[in-house]
Amino acid sequence: MNDMRILERAVSQTDIKISARKVQVYYGEKHALKDVDVDIQDKTVTAFIGPSGCGKSTFLRCLNRMNDTIDSCRVEGRIALDGEDIYDKRVDPVQLRARVGMVFQKPNPFPKSIYDNVAYGPRIHGLARNRTELDEIVEKSLRGAALWNEVKDRLAEPGTGLSGGQQQRLCIARAVATQPEVLLMDEPCSALDPIATSQVEDLIDQLRSEFSVVIVTHSMQQAARVSQKTAFFHLGNLVEFGNTDDIFTRPHDPRTESYISGRIG
Ligand SMILES: Nc1ncnc2c1ncn2[C@@H]1O[C@H](COP(=O)(O)OP(=O)(O)OP(=O)(O)O)[C@@H](O)[C@H]1O
């Protein structure tokens, strides 16, 4: 192998942030995800698409062990973050979820002030040595979530008093505050109006300069707008994974073709 090929290979391997191999998920007897293999690249937006019930959210929740909270759920196979098995018994799920943050479908701010919503994670993970550093993290996170200008004069007010779109950006700021390496978003715009959706989509595009974003979406237009990679799931199988442009214009699998042309789902 020549030097250039060796270099290209090294670069492409370090680009992989999360690697999943032969992942199976069961809810009791139900086999919800079958043999999923996928590599999530660093500093890239990856969209998970597919009909309702195909397993998108289930797989997303595997990536930060959120399924641990569901008693009937069993995960098999290997999922590695930077090459390390996240299901290893030495891994603390709370620490893992600071590295692999999550934003949910419905904005779920804590019943605390705007400031404390964002400061919560940095406080429990000891990311600030004093109040000045904490203030800096809160401001940077709120700026990063494109919310600072709207809330800087009302930081002590409850987060739950913000509009739906602002609450979702607050939840993004809360996730960003722990300096995650990956941000998982489960239909983050489904409760938002078109203007708030567009703000969150712009934000996703900015966030990928800092870390990987994985987004579950029912909107193919949204997947096409925000992602560089797309994974199409169907009946618990990962049918096709590739560049978003290719998935939407030249899908290989007839099931992907049927879904994107609106014949299934
Ligand atoms: N907590 C649970 N207990 C039992 N079965 C579950 C649970 N969560 C999901 N399932 C089942 O697992 C399968 C995959 O569900 P999942 O929510 O991952 O699909 P999805 O593609 O995200 O669907 P949607 O687009 O409707 O949100 C479905 O058959 C669902 O009924």
The ligand as a Tripos MOL2 file, in Angstrom:
@<TRIPOS>MOLECULE
LIG
   31    33     1     0     0
SMALL
NO_CHARGES

@<TRIPOS>ATOM
      1 N1        -40.6710    0.2060   25.6200 N.pl3     1 LIG1
      2 C1        -41.0470   -0.6630   24.6850 C.ar      1 LIG1
      3 N2        -41.6000   -1.8500   25.0370 N.ar      1 LIG1
      4 C2        -41.9820   -2.7520   24.1150 C.ar      1 LIG1
      5 N3        -41.8620   -2.5730   22.7820 N.ar      1 LIG1
      6 C3        -41.3110   -1.4250   22.3660 C.ar      1 LIG1
      7 C4        -40.8900   -0.4130   23.2830 C.ar      1 LIG1
      8 N4        -40.3920    0.6270   22.5660 N.ar      1 LIG1
      9 C5        -40.5070    0.2740   21.2710 C.ar      1 LIG1
     10 N5        -41.0590   -0.9510   21.1480 N.ar      1 LIG1
     11 C6        -41.3430   -1.6690   19.8850 C.3       1 LIG1
     12 O1        -40.1370   -1.7530   19.1330 O.3       1 LIG1
     13 C7        -40.3630   -1.4960   17.7610 C.3       1 LIG1
     14 C8        -39.5190   -0.3160   17.3180 C.3       1 LIG1
     15 O2        -40.0090    0.8550   17.9730 O.3       1 LIG1
     16 P1        -39.3110    2.2730   17.8400 P.3       1 LIG1
     17 O3        -40.0090    3.2160   18.7520 O.co2     1 LIG1
     18 O4        -37.8480    2.1280   17.9700 O.co2     1 LIG1
     19 O5        -39.6350    2.6180   16.3130 O.3       1 LIG1
     20 P2        -39.5230    4.0030   15.5300 P.3       1 LIG1
     21 O6        -39.0080    3.6600   14.1860 O.co2     1 LIG1
     22 O7        -38.7170    4.9820   16.3170 O.co2     1 LIG1
     23 O8        -41.0460    4.4330   15.4710 O.3       1 LIG1
     24 P3        -41.7300    5.8930   15.4050 P.3       1 LIG1
     25 O9        -41.2590    6.4860   14.1190 O.co2     1 LIG1
     26 O10       -43.1950    5.5770   15.3940 O.co2     1 LIG1
     27 O11       -41.2840    6.6590   16.6130 O.co2     1 LIG1
     28 C9        -41.8730   -1.2450   17.6150 C.3       1 LIG1
     29 O12       -42.4750   -2.4470   17.2220 O.3       1 LIG1
     30 C10       -42.2980   -0.8570   19.0080 C.3       1 LIG1
     31 O13       -43.6310   -1.2210   19.2570 O.3       1 LIG1
@<TRIPOS>BOND
     1     1     2 1
     2     2     3 ar
     3     2     7 ar
     4     3     4 ar
     5     4     5 ar
     6     5     6 ar
     7     6     7 ar
     8     6    10 ar
     9     7     8 ar
    10     8     9 ar
    11     9    10 ar
    12    10    11 1
    13    11    12 1
    14    11    30 1
    15    12    13 1
    16    13    14 1
    17    13    28 1
    18    14    15 1
    19    15    16 1
    20    16    17 2
    21    16    18 1
    22    16    19 1
    23    19    20 1
    24    20    21 2
    25    20    22 1
    26    20    23 1
    27    23    24 1
    28    24    25 2
    29    24    26 1
    30    24    27 1
    31    28    29 1
    32    28    30 1
    33    30    31 1
@<TRIPOS>SUBSTRUCTURE
     1 LIG1         1 GROUP 0 **** ****
